[in-house]
Amino acid sequence: MYVTGPINVDLWNDAHWQGTAVFLYEKTPPVLGLAFRKEKPARQIFEEWHKRYGQGDEFEELRISIIEGEIKGERPGYTVHVSVDFENP
Protein backbone atom coordinates (compact mmCIF):
# COMPACT_ATOMS: atom_id res chain seq x y z
CA MET A 1 0.00 0.00 0.00
CA TYR A 2 1.25 3.49 -0.84
CA VAL A 3 0.11 6.38 1.32
CA THR A 4 0.96 9.97 0.52
CA GLY A 5 0.39 13.16 2.43
CA PRO A 6 1.48 16.77 2.71
CA ILE A 7 4.14 16.09 5.35
CA ASN A 8 7.55 14.82 4.34
CA VAL A 9 8.46 13.45 7.78
CA ASP A 10 12.19 13.29 7.08
CA LEU A 11 12.25 16.96 6.05
CA TRP A 12 10.18 18.02 9.06
CA ASN A 13 12.56 16.18 11.36
CA ASP A 14 15.56 17.78 9.64
CA ALA A 15 14.01 21.27 9.73
CA HIS A 16 13.15 21.04 13.45
CA TRP A 17 9.76 22.74 13.59
CA GLN A 18 10.04 25.00 16.62
CA GLY A 19 6.96 27.16 16.75
CA THR A 20 4.07 28.93 15.13
CA ALA A 21 3.26 32.62 14.86
CA VAL A 22 0.11 34.47 13.92
CA PHE A 23 0.37 37.93 12.39
CA LEU A 24 -2.63 40.24 12.50
CA TYR A 25 -2.90 43.54 10.73
CA GLU A 26 -6.05 45.57 10.41
CA LYS A 27 -8.19 45.01 7.28
CA THR A 28 -6.09 42.08 6.04
CA PRO A 29 -6.50 38.35 6.56
CA PRO A 30 -4.41 36.82 9.36
CA VAL A 31 -1.11 35.19 8.43
CA LEU A 32 0.12 31.94 9.98
CA GLY A 33 3.87 31.39 10.11
CA LEU A 34 5.66 28.13 10.82
CA ALA A 35 9.07 28.58 12.49
CA PHE A 36 11.86 26.08 11.87
CA ARG A 37 15.41 25.94 13.22
CA LYS A 38 17.06 24.92 9.94
CA GLU A 39 16.41 27.04 6.87
CA LYS A 40 17.42 24.69 4.04
CA PRO A 41 15.04 21.77 4.86
CA ALA A 42 12.33 24.27 5.86
CA ARG A 43 12.55 25.93 2.44
CA GLN A 44 12.36 22.51 0.82
CA ILE A 45 9.11 21.78 2.72
CA PHE A 46 7.51 24.87 1.22
CA GLU A 47 8.98 24.20 -2.22
CA GLU A 48 7.38 20.74 -2.17
CA TRP A 49 4.06 22.23 -1.05
CA HIS A 50 4.24 24.83 -3.82
CA LYS A 51 4.97 22.13 -6.39
CA ARG A 52 2.07 20.01 -5.07
CA TYR A 53 -0.53 22.74 -4.48
CA GLY A 54 0.57 25.65 -6.68
CA GLN A 55 -0.45 29.14 -5.58
CA GLY A 56 -3.40 27.77 -3.61
CA ASP A 57 -4.71 24.50 -2.28
CA GLU A 58 -7.54 24.26 -4.84
CA PHE A 59 -8.94 20.99 -3.46
CA GLU A 60 -8.32 21.98 0.18
CA GLU A 61 -6.13 18.94 0.88
CA LEU A 62 -3.93 20.57 3.51
CA ARG A 63 -5.37 21.10 6.97
CA ILE A 64 -3.82 23.24 9.67
CA SER A 65 -5.67 23.05 12.99
CA ILE A 66 -5.09 25.29 15.98
CA ILE A 67 -6.40 23.51 19.06
CA GLU A 68 -6.91 25.06 22.47
CA GLY A 69 -6.86 22.77 25.46
CA GLU A 70 -4.67 21.13 28.02
CA ILE A 71 -2.26 18.39 27.04
CA LYS A 72 -0.86 16.39 29.92
CA GLY A 73 2.83 17.04 30.39
CA GLU A 74 2.86 20.17 28.20
CA ARG A 75 2.75 23.85 29.08
CA PRO A 76 -0.65 25.57 28.72
CA GLY A 77 -1.36 27.05 25.32
CA TYR A 78 -2.35 25.95 21.87
CA THR A 79 -1.44 22.94 19.78
CA VAL A 80 -0.91 23.25 16.04
CA HIS A 81 -1.56 20.20 13.87
CA VAL A 82 -0.53 20.11 10.19
CA SER A 83 -1.93 17.21 8.18
CA VAL A 84 -4.04 16.12 5.26
CA ASP A 85 -7.75 17.01 5.54
CA PHE A 86 -9.38 13.59 5.94
CA GLU A 87 -12.85 15.15 6.01
CA ASN A 88 -12.46 16.60 2.54
CA PRO A 89 -13.44 14.08 -0.14
Short mmCIF file of the C-alpha atoms (twelve columns), coordinates in Angstrom:
data_MODEL
# 
_entry.id   MODEL 
# 
loop_
_atom_site.group_PDB 
_atom_site.id 
_atom_site.type_symbol 
_atom_site.label_atom_id 
_atom_site.label_alt_id 
_atom_site.label_comp_id 
_atom_site.label_asym_id 
_atom_site.label_seq_id 
_atom_site.Cartn_x 
_atom_site.Cartn_y 
_atom_site.Cartn_z 
_atom_site.pdbx_PDB_model_num 
ATOM 1  C CA . MET A 1  0.000   0.000  0.000  1 
ATOM 2  C CA . TYR A 2  1.253   3.486  -0.840 1 
ATOM 3  C CA . VAL A 3  0.107   6.385  1.322  1 
ATOM 4  C CA . THR A 4  0.958   9.971  0.516  1 
ATOM 5  C CA . GLY A 5  0.386   13.157 2.433  1 
ATOM 6  C CA . PRO A 6  1.479   16.767 2.708  1 
ATOM 7  C CA . ILE A 7  4.136   16.093 5.346  1 
ATOM 8  C CA . ASN A 8  7.550   14.816 4.345  1 
ATOM 9  C CA . VAL A 9  8.460   13.450 7.783  1 
ATOM 10 C CA . ASP A 10 12.193  13.291 7.077  1 
ATOM 11 C CA . LEU A 11 12.250  16.963 6.052  1 
ATOM 12 C CA . TRP A 12 10.180  18.023 9.064  1 
ATOM 13 C CA . ASN A 13 12.564  16.180 11.359 1 
ATOM 14 C CA . ASP A 14 15.562  17.783 9.637  1 
ATOM 15 C CA . ALA A 15 14.013  21.272 9.731  1 
ATOM 16 C CA . HIS A 16 13.152  21.040 13.452 1 
ATOM 17 C CA . TRP A 17 9.758   22.744 13.593 1 
ATOM 18 C CA . GLN A 18 10.041  24.997 16.616 1 
ATOM 19 C CA . GLY A 19 6.955   27.161 16.749 1 
ATOM 20 C CA . THR A 20 4.071   28.930 15.131 1 
ATOM 21 C CA . ALA A 21 3.263   32.618 14.856 1 
ATOM 22 C CA . VAL A 22 0.107   34.470 13.917 1 
ATOM 23 C CA . PHE A 23 0.366   37.925 12.394 1 
ATOM 24 C CA . LEU A 24 -2.633  40.243 12.505 1 
ATOM 25 C CA . TYR A 25 -2.896  43.543 10.734 1 
ATOM 26 C CA . GLU A 26 -6.054  45.566 10.408 1 
ATOM 27 C CA . LYS A 27 -8.185  45.011 7.284  1 
ATOM 28 C CA . THR A 28 -6.087  42.083 6.038  1 
ATOM 29 C CA . PRO A 29 -6.499  38.346 6.564  1 
ATOM 30 C CA . PRO A 30 -4.406  36.825 9.360  1 
ATOM 31 C CA . VAL A 31 -1.110  35.191 8.427  1 
ATOM 32 C CA . LEU A 32 0.120   31.944 9.981  1 
ATOM 33 C CA . GLY A 33 3.870   31.392 10.108 1 
ATOM 34 C CA . LEU A 34 5.659   28.126 10.824 1 
ATOM 35 C CA . ALA A 35 9.065   28.579 12.486 1 
ATOM 36 C CA . PHE A 36 11.857  26.078 11.866 1 
ATOM 37 C CA . ARG A 37 15.406  25.944 13.224 1 
ATOM 38 C CA . LYS A 38 17.063  24.924 9.941  1 
ATOM 39 C CA . GLU A 39 16.413  27.044 6.872  1 
ATOM 40 C CA . LYS A 40 17.416  24.687 4.039  1 
ATOM 41 C CA . PRO A 41 15.043  21.773 4.856  1 
ATOM 42 C CA . ALA A 42 12.330  24.274 5.857  1 
ATOM 43 C CA . ARG A 43 12.546  25.928 2.443  1 
ATOM 44 C CA . GLN A 44 12.364  22.508 0.818  1 
ATOM 45 C CA . ILE A 45 9.108   21.777 2.715  1 
ATOM 46 C CA . PHE A 46 7.508   24.872 1.224  1 
ATOM 47 C CA . GLU A 47 8.976   24.205 -2.222 1 
ATOM 48 C CA . GLU A 48 7.376   20.737 -2.170 1 
ATOM 49 C CA . TRP A 49 4.056   22.234 -1.054 1 
ATOM 50 C CA . HIS A 50 4.236   24.833 -3.817 1 
ATOM 51 C CA . LYS A 51 4.972   22.128 -6.389 1 
ATOM 52 C CA . ARG A 52 2.066   20.009 -5.074 1 
ATOM 53 C CA . TYR A 53 -0.533  22.744 -4.484 1 
ATOM 54 C CA . GLY A 54 0.574   25.648 -6.683 1 
ATOM 55 C CA . GLN A 55 -0.448  29.137 -5.580 1 
ATOM 56 C CA . GLY A 56 -3.397  27.768 -3.606 1 
ATOM 57 C CA . ASP A 57 -4.713  24.502 -2.277 1 
ATOM 58 C CA . GLU A 58 -7.543  24.259 -4.837 1 
ATOM 59 C CA . PHE A 59 -8.938  20.990 -3.458 1 
ATOM 60 C CA . GLU A 60 -8.316  21.976 0.181  1 
ATOM 61 C CA . GLU A 61 -6.127  18.939 0.877  1 
ATOM 62 C CA . LEU A 62 -3.925  20.568 3.510  1 
ATOM 63 C CA . ARG A 63 -5.367  21.102 6.973  1 
ATOM 64 C CA . ILE A 64 -3.820  23.244 9.670  1 
ATOM 65 C CA . SER A 65 -5.669  23.050 12.985 1 
ATOM 66 C CA . ILE A 66 -5.089  25.290 15.979 1 
ATOM 67 C CA . ILE A 67 -6.395  23.512 19.062 1 
ATOM 68 C CA . GLU A 68 -6.913  25.065 22.466 1 
ATOM 69 C CA . GLY A 69 -6.858  22.768 25.457 1 
ATOM 70 C CA . GLU A 70 -4.668  21.130 28.023 1 
ATOM 71 C CA . ILE A 71 -2.259  18.395 27.037 1 
ATOM 72 C CA . LYS A 72 -0.861  16.386 29.918 1 
ATOM 73 C CA . GLY A 73 2.834   17.036 30.390 1 
ATOM 74 C CA . GLU A 74 2.857   20.166 28.199 1 
ATOM 75 C CA . ARG A 75 2.749   23.847 29.084 1 
ATOM 76 C CA . PRO A 76 -0.648  25.565 28.719 1 
ATOM 77 C CA . GLY A 77 -1.361  27.049 25.323 1 
ATOM 78 C CA . TYR A 78 -2.346  25.954 21.872 1 
ATOM 79 C CA . THR A 79 -1.444  22.938 19.778 1 
ATOM 80 C CA . VAL A 80 -0.914  23.246 16.038 1 
ATOM 81 C CA . HIS A 81 -1.564  20.200 13.865 1 
ATOM 82 C CA . VAL A 82 -0.531  20.108 10.189 1 
ATOM 83 C CA . SER A 83 -1.932  17.207 8.185  1 
ATOM 84 C CA . VAL A 84 -4.042  16.118 5.261  1 
ATOM 85 C CA . ASP A 85 -7.748  17.011 5.542  1 
ATOM 86 C CA . PHE A 86 -9.377  13.593 5.945  1 
ATOM 87 C CA . GLU A 87 -12.847 15.146 6.009  1 
ATOM 88 C CA . ASN A 88 -12.457 16.600 2.539  1 
ATOM 89 C CA . PRO A 89 -13.441 14.079 -0.135 1 
# 
